[in-house]
């Protein structure tokens, strides 16, 4: 794990490009006073991204902000998994390291969704995740962040309408890559590991019935043939197959060779979306902070925000007396509006709150070190089209 920098070394702006891209500490020796930082200063167009650290000593707060230029076609988001191409739990630094170099150069990353860490399926994201166009975790009705096919970001609650259509035309709602109950059906892909995390029930090994096969993508119907029916659970799975697991209380009259359809639909429709991650709640909408009532606590926080020109990855340190006490949701929402966000969404916080920039963890995780998580949101720099660098 890369060292977590002491506070004074985080007062820097990232200007290194080209062959020296990994020389993070070019400006480490500069003692920049946090109070002099203008959090609304524009990102320099020649580099397209910047980092800043702000302190509010009266509270106290320690806040870390990474900005990127939305008009740069070479700067794109992807998502990571805890165990490279599978569900698992790992630090943000190690998740970034596991990304294929072919995707681009990682510039910044922030921890992602809340997660379910059960022994049978460690690192199962609570909500939606789409990675490089592949739907790997279904929405669960909470707020999610995604970028549509036109390149515009969104944050709203997303509901799954993922279902299977049987040979007789009847339909059954199904989950995706999650623990299966006795009265539910779940579709499994290879991201869960070498075998389904199940016992009992009935499992249908699916193979392609035509050219519309993997990866599973939102809005694109898959036509599948039942290759084999198993009763024991723990069905082997690979990148060429899917397994539809039916709980013991479900009974569907099918035989090997029968054709079924998998409909990976959502509300709203996410057809064409290549990157999405769950989180919540929504913090800012159309330039206005959301409202909360009741007893609100301060915690370390992570958030993704944006306006028409920029994206913002924001980390707030917390649970550190005399350094940073964390923020409530209203405090975080108000800060994001002040920063310039027109829309913003919360991500997993607490001990998970981590902001990584150019090879280093920039914040002070509240547990003194990075806590393993299930996924993350990563900003990449890809080789731009020479004919068109910006929109």
C-alpha positions, 0 to 999 in steps of 0.5 A: 500500500502506498504511504498515506501522506502527512497533511503538509505534503497534500498541499499540492496541485498536480501538474506533472504530465508526459513521461514524468506522470508518476512524479507526484511530489513535484510541489511537495516542498511548497508550504501552501496555506490552506486558507489561500486556496480558492475552492472555486478556481477553474481547472487549468485547461492545459492539464484538465485536473487539479487537487487541493486541500482545504482546512477550516480550523474553527470546526475543525474540517480537513477537506480534499478535493480533486477536480477534472474538466468535463470537456476533456474527452481523454478523461473518463470514469470507470469502476473497479472491483475488490478482487480485480475482475471478481467481487472481493474486498481490497484497499482503494490503492490495490483496486487501482493497481489491479486495473488493466493498463489498456484502460488508461492511466489512473489519475484519481479514485474515490471509494465507492458503494456500500457493500455486503461482506458475507462469507459466501459472497465477500464484497457484494456491492449493495447497489448498481455497478456497471463497469466498461459497459457490463452490468455486474450488480443490479440496482436496489432502489437507492441513489446511483451515479451514472454517465449516459451514452451522451456523456452526461452524468446523472444521480437518482434512485434506480430500480431493477426490472431484471427478469427471465422470460420462460419458454411459455412466456411467463416471467420471473423477477431475478437478482444479479450476483447476490446471495439467493434466498429460498424463494428468489431467483438470482442470475450469476456471472463470473464476477462472483468467482469460480462457482455460484455461492449457493446450496440447494435449489435448482441451477440452470447453466445458460449458454448463448442461443444466438450472437446476443451474448455476454457481457450482460449489458443494461437494456440488451436482451440475452437469448439463452439455451439451458445447457444443463440443470443441476440440483446441488448448488456451487455450480462452476461458472466461467466468462462464457456462461451464466447460471440462473439459480432458483431457490427451493421454493421456486418451481419452473418446468424446464428441460435442457435445451429450452430457450429463455430470455434474460431482460436486464432492464432498469428504471430509468433506462440505462441502455448504453451506459458504460459506467455506474456506481451505487451510493446515496443519498443524493446531496445536491440537485440542480444547485440546491442542497437536499434537506434532512431532519432529525438527529444528524451525526458527523462522519468522514465522507466521500462524494461525487459532484459535478457542474456543466464544466467540472467533476469533483471528487470530495473526501472529508476526514473525520473522527479525528479530534483537533484535526477533522470531525467529519460532516453531517449530510447538510454540511456536506451538501452545503459545502458542495454547493459552495464548491460549485456543484450543481448535482452531487451524490454521497458515497460510502463514508466512515472508515471507508472514506478514501481519496487517491490521487496519482499514486497516493492516498491524500486524506487521513482515513479515520482508522489510520490506514485504508479500509478494504472496500468492494468497489471504487470510482476511478478517473482515467486518462486515455489516449485522446483522438488526435482529431478531437481532444474536447467536446 
